[in-house]
Amino acid sequence: MKLSIDRLIKLIPEWKGKLIKVNPINSGITNINFQVTVGKKLFFLSMPYSNSELLNIDYGNKYYNNKICGEINISPRVTHFIESENLLVTEFIKSKASSLAIFQSSKEIEQLVKNIKLLHNANPFLRNFNMLSQISYYQNILKKDYLPKKLFKYVNIIKTLKQKLYLPNDKLVPCHNDLLAENIINKDNQIFIVDFDYSGNNDPCFELGNLSVEMEY
């Protein structure tokens, strides 16, 4: 998908009259991503695919939570959010590609844990996140025609887990909920967390468990 400069200027009028370059960069499952140069400044721009509503991502929630984390310097700062387009613009942080190997050293792990602690003590996020509810949502989209029958025997197990595992709302903390290596940037020994698609107030144990699985700790 192309993003024209004319369209950008229409969405962000303050960029009018400035030299603008738009370069597509690696896009993920949920978003189309661009590096945008405006004069001498670099920005990271993300916008959803046309069918990304099926993934149940609230882009207003993503913006709100990313803004909180940018203000405490654990993620790139948000510069613009165009609600009508679900278009989010943040600072662009130049860094090397992240990988599991980078986050196996004690130094990087310590820095990452410090940021996670700051995240979990930040101001409350806009919405709560419940992984088991998310699974139920995806299940309803796929319906019986698309799922192996054996999966449906786990439906009652999921319902039981929802009752047993989840904390009351006043015990939840701001969580990223998707801490894989690709969502963590290491620049000049400073860690930044990016991609707040699934962020929300959650049980911090879920965050740490998810991190351990993704990082193969």
Backbone torsions as a table, in degrees:
resi	resn	phi	psi	omega
1	MET	NA	134.1	179.1
2	LYS	-96.2	148.5	175.6
3	LEU	-122.0	108.1	-174.7
4	SER	-77.2	152.2	178.1
5	ILE	-64.8	-37.7	178.7
6	ASP	-60.2	-41.4	179.0
7	ARG	-67.0	-40.0	178.9
8	LEU	-60.5	-46.0	-178.5
9	ILE	-63.6	-36.2	177.8
10	LYS	-64.4	-37.6	-179.0
11	LEU	-78.8	-35.8	-178.3
12	ILE	-126.2	81.3	-173.2
13	PRO	-56.7	-27.5	-177.5
14	GLU	-66.2	-14.4	177.8
15	TRP	-85.9	-5.8	-179.2
16	LYS	-62.1	137.4	179.0
17	GLY	86.1	-2.2	179.2
18	LYS	-103.9	154.5	177.0
19	LEU	-72.9	120.3	-175.4
20	ILE	-123.1	134.2	173.4
21	LYS	-126.7	136.6	-179.5
22	VAL	-121.2	121.3	179.1
23	ASN	-124.6	122.9	175.3
24	PRO	-66.6	143.5	175.9
25	ILE	-128.5	175.2	-175.4
26	ASN	-52.0	124.2	179.1
27	SER	-100.8	152.4	-178.8
28	GLY	-95.7	-160.1	-179.0
29	ILE	-72.7	-33.0	-170.6
30	THR	-103.7	-23.0	-171.6
31	ASN	-135.1	155.9	168.9
32	ILE	-99.9	130.5	-171.8
33	ASN	-119.3	146.6	-179.8
34	PHE	-138.9	148.6	165.4
35	GLN	-98.8	124.1	-178.7
36	VAL	-116.9	124.4	175.8
37	THR	-101.9	122.6	178.3
38	VAL	-121.2	104.9	-171.7
39	GLY	64.3	-117.9	178.6
40	LYS	-106.2	6.8	-177.8
41	LYS	-101.1	143.7	178.6
42	LEU	-107.6	137.9	177.9
43	PHE	-130.9	153.2	173.1
44	PHE	-108.4	124.9	-177.5
45	LEU	-120.0	131.0	176.4
46	SER	-129.0	144.0	177.3
47	MET	-145.3	150.9	-174.1
48	PRO	-75.9	154.4	168.0
49	TYR	-65.6	163.3	-175.9
50	SER	-63.8	-27.8	-178.0
51	ASN	-109.1	18.8	-173.8
52	SER	-72.5	-10.6	176.9
53	GLU	-62.9	-21.6	177.8
54	LEU	-65.3	-20.2	-178.9
55	LEU	-86.4	-1.4	174.7
56	ASN	63.0	43.3	178.5
57	ILE	-99.9	127.8	177.2
58	ASP	-96.1	106.5	-173.9
59	TYR	-74.2	-25.6	172.4
60	GLY	-65.7	-39.1	175.8
61	ASN	-64.8	-42.7	178.6
62	LYS	-59.0	-46.8	179.5
63	TYR	-61.5	-49.5	-176.7
64	TYR	-58.0	-45.8	-176.1
65	ASN	-73.0	-39.5	176.5
66	ASN	-61.9	-38.3	179.9
67	LYS	-63.0	-43.6	177.8
68	ILE	-58.6	-45.6	-176.4
69	CYS	-72.5	-31.8	175.3
70	GLY	-65.1	-35.7	-178.2
71	GLU	-70.8	-20.8	176.2
72	ILE	-107.0	13.6	169.6
73	ASN	64.1	35.2	172.5
74	ILE	-112.7	2.9	173.9
75	SER	-151.5	163.5	176.8
76	PRO	-59.2	141.9	-178.8
77	ARG	-72.1	139.7	175.8
78	VAL	-76.4	132.9	177.0
79	THR	-109.3	-31.8	-179.5
80	HIS	-149.8	147.4	169.7
81	PHE	-140.0	118.5	178.9
82	ILE	-101.5	98.0	-171.5
83	GLU	-60.9	-38.3	-177.4
84	SER	-62.7	-24.8	-178.5
85	GLU	-110.9	-2.8	-172.1
86	ASN	51.7	41.5	-176.3
87	LEU	-102.8	122.1	-176.8
88	LEU	-115.0	132.1	178.5
89	VAL	-120.9	130.2	176.6
90	THR	-129.9	172.7	169.5
91	GLU	-57.8	147.8	174.8
92	PHE	-99.6	122.6	-179.9
93	ILE	-106.8	114.2	178.6
94	LYS	-73.2	130.2	178.5
95	SER	-161.6	167.6	174.5
96	LYS	-76.4	156.2	178.6
97	ALA	-60.6	137.0	179.3
98	SER	-80.3	155.6	177.9
99	SER	-155.4	165.1	177.5
100	LEU	-57.7	-38.6	-175.8
101	ALA	-59.3	-37.5	-178.2
102	ILE	-61.2	-37.4	-173.3
103	PHE	-97.9	27.2	173.8
104	GLN	-100.0	-13.4	-179.7
105	SER	-83.1	148.8	-177.1
106	SER	-62.0	-32.3	-179.0
107	LYS	-64.3	-49.2	-179.6
108	GLU	-67.6	-38.2	179.0
109	ILE	-61.7	-43.3	179.8
110	GLU	-61.9	-42.9	179.4
111	GLN	-65.5	-41.1	179.8
112	LEU	-64.2	-43.5	-179.9
113	VAL	-62.9	-38.0	176.8
114	LYS	-60.1	-42.4	179.6
115	ASN	-68.9	-37.7	177.8
116	ILE	-64.3	-38.0	177.0
117	LYS	-63.5	-42.6	176.0
118	LEU	-62.2	-41.3	178.4
119	LEU	-60.0	-48.3	-176.0
120	HIS	-70.6	-13.4	177.1
121	ASN	-108.7	10.7	179.9
122	ALA	-75.8	174.2	174.3
123	ASN	-60.3	148.7	-177.6
124	PRO	-55.3	142.9	175.7
125	PHE	-76.0	171.3	-173.6
126	LEU	-67.8	-42.3	-175.4
127	ARG	-132.1	162.7	174.0
128	ASN	-86.6	157.2	177.0
129	PHE	-123.9	129.3	179.2
130	ASN	-129.0	109.4	-174.5
131	MET	-61.7	-38.8	-177.9
132	LEU	-70.3	-33.1	173.5
133	SER	-67.0	-35.8	177.2
134	GLN	-63.1	-42.4	177.8
135	ILE	-61.1	-43.0	179.1
136	SER	-62.7	-38.3	178.1
137	TYR	-61.6	-47.8	179.4
138	TYR	-63.7	-37.5	179.5
139	GLN	-61.6	-41.6	-179.9
140	ASN	-66.9	-32.0	177.3
141	ILE	-69.1	-46.3	-177.3
142	LEU	-70.0	-35.4	179.4
143	LYS	60.4	179.4	-171.7
144	LYS	-67.3	-29.0	-175.7
145	ASP	-67.7	-20.4	-173.1
146	TYR	-109.9	-4.5	-176.2
147	LEU	-114.7	140.4	173.5
148	PRO	-58.4	137.5	-176.1
149	LYS	-57.5	-33.0	-176.1
150	LYS	-63.9	-20.3	-179.6
151	LEU	-69.7	-26.1	-174.3
152	PHE	-72.6	-15.4	176.1
153	LYS	-70.2	-14.9	-179.6
154	TYR	-89.5	-4.8	-176.9
155	VAL	-59.8	-47.4	-179.9
156	ASN	-66.7	-32.6	176.8
157	ILE	-63.6	-42.6	178.6
158	ILE	-62.0	-41.6	178.9
159	LYS	-61.9	-40.9	178.8
160	THR	-65.4	-42.4	179.1
161	LEU	-61.4	-39.9	179.9
162	LYS	-59.6	-36.9	-179.4
163	GLN	-75.3	-34.2	-172.2
164	LYS	-88.7	-35.9	-166.9
165	LEU	-93.2	-27.7	-168.7
166	TYR	-88.4	138.4	-178.1
167	LEU	-78.7	158.1	171.3
168	PRO	-64.3	157.3	-173.7
169	ASN	-55.5	-34.2	-176.6
170	ASP	-75.0	-3.4	177.0
171	LYS	-104.2	-3.3	-178.9
172	LEU	-81.0	153.3	178.8
173	VAL	-131.8	160.8	176.6
174	PRO	-59.6	127.7	-179.7
175	CYS	-134.1	151.0	176.3
176	HIS	-81.0	-42.8	175.2
177	ASN	72.6	9.2	179.7
178	ASP	-153.5	50.8	-172.5
179	LEU	-85.0	68.6	169.2
180	LEU	-91.7	164.9	-173.1
181	ALA	-57.3	-36.4	-177.2
182	GLU	-66.6	-16.2	179.8
183	ASN	-99.9	13.8	179.4
184	ILE	-129.2	127.0	-178.3
185	ILE	-108.4	136.2	176.1
186	ASN	-119.2	108.5	178.8
187	LYS	-123.4	120.3	177.5
188	ASP	50.7	45.6	177.5
189	ASN	65.5	21.7	173.4
190	GLN	-119.8	132.3	-176.4
191	ILE	-94.5	135.5	173.5
192	PHE	-128.3	138.5	177.5
193	ILE	-101.2	134.6	-177.7
194	VAL	-129.4	170.0	173.9
195	ASP	67.3	84.9	-175.0
196	PHE	-98.8	30.0	-177.6
197	ASP	-55.3	-42.1	-174.2
198	TYR	-107.7	14.7	-177.0
199	SER	-68.6	152.2	178.0
200	GLY	171.2	167.6	176.9
201	ASN	-68.3	130.2	-172.5
202	ASN	-154.6	174.1	173.7
203	ASP	-69.8	122.9	-179.1
204	PRO	-60.7	-23.3	177.7
205	CYS	-66.1	-32.5	175.3
206	PHE	-63.0	-44.6	-179.8
207	GLU	-58.1	-47.6	-176.9
208	LEU	-69.7	-36.2	176.7
209	GLY	-66.5	-43.9	177.6
210	ASN	-61.5	-42.9	178.2
211	LEU	-60.9	-43.9	-178.2
212	SER	-62.7	-39.2	178.8
213	VAL	-69.5	-48.4	-176.6
214	GLU	-64.0	-38.0	-177.2
215	MET	-90.7	-2.9	178.6
216	GLU	59.8	42.7	177.8
217	TYR	-80.2	NA	NA
